Amino acid sequence: MMERFKPKASKRTLFFIAGAVWAIAGFNILKIAAEEFAVMSSLKEVAIILGLIGFTIFFSKVFYKMFNKHSKRIVNMENEEPCLFAFFDKKGYMIMVFMMTMGISLRAFHLISGVPLVVIYIAIGLSLSVSAVSFLLAGINYEKTVEKHLVA
């Protein structure tokens, strides 16, 4: 009975949904970084350089691996029209909730501000944004994505 009411989407669409969700998150985090950056009086260049270094490390060690893991999982789903929320698995949703909680807590309780906050938010915001583009490109080039990730 509940299966009838489950919102479904094609596997290709899951890549677009993931891209949109990650793009929104990346934009919002970069917006916060820009607001903090605007009120900084010094060390702006240092914050940008460290943020870019952090992005390079964080994207390659965490987000790129996560993108590949979710891409492989989506492509290899048995159901051709899974639930539209299946762009993440349970662990992915738990990581997302944890990261949102940490980000909100850092700002709400003023645990970190200035250069460290800008560095972290540049690194995470760019990582999310590049991951979003990766998901969108995987959806656009879906046939190539299937070839790359399909387990025979």
C-alpha positions, -999 to 999 in steps of 0.1 A, spaced: 0 0 0 27 25 10 47 17 -21 20 35 -42 26 68 -23 64 67 -24 76 95 -47 97 79 -74 124 92 -98 146 77 -124 182 69 -115 193 97 -138 170 122 -120 186 112 -86 219 127 -99 201 160 -107 184 160 -73 218 153 -55 234 180 -76 207 205 -66 208 197 -29 246 199 -28 246 231 -48 221 248 -24 242 237 6 275 248 -11 260 282 -20 247 288 15 280 279 31 300 301 7 275 329 13 282 327 51 320 326 43 316 357 22 297 376 49 324 367 75 351 376 50 336 410 44 339 420 81 374 407 85 399 435 90 431 415 82 445 382 70 420 380 41 446 366 17 457 340 43 420 329 47 416 325 10 448 305 5 441 283 35 405 278 23 417 267 -11 442 243 4 415 230 27 392 226 -3 418 206 -22 423 182 7 387 179 18 373 174 -17 399 148 -27 398 129 6 361 131 15 337 145 -11 351 130 -43 351 96 -26 315 102 -14 305 113 -49 319 81 -64 303 59 -37 268 74 -42 272 73 -80 281 36 -79 252 29 -55 227 48 -76 237 32 -109 236 -3 -94 202 0 -77 179 -28 -87 148 -6 -90 149 16 -121 127 42 -104 138 43 -68 124 67 -42 135 103 -51 152 106 -16 175 77 -25 202 100 -38 217 95 -4 218 63 17 211 64 54 247 70 62 248 99 38 218 115 55 234 110 89 266 127 77 246 156 63 227 160 96 260 159 115 276 185 93 246 208 94 245 205 132 282 212 135 280 242 112 250 257 129 265 251 164 298 267 154 280 299 145 252 299 170 275 294 200 303 316 186 327 287 189 347 299 159 348 331 139 370 352 117 398 335 97 392 299 110 355 301 102 361 315 67 388 289 60 365 260 70 335 274 52 355 281 20 368 245 21 334 229 27 314 253 5 337 247 -25 338 210 -19 300 208 -18 298 230 -49 323 210 -70 305 178 -58 272 194 -70 287 200 -104 300 164 -105 265 150 -97 250 173 -124 275 162 -150 270 126 -140 233 131 -147 239 149 -180 264 122 -191 243 94 -175 253 67 -201 290 73 -193 283 73 -156 266 39 -160 296 26 -179 320 38 -153 301 26 -122 280 -4 -133 290 -36 -115 285 -66 -138 
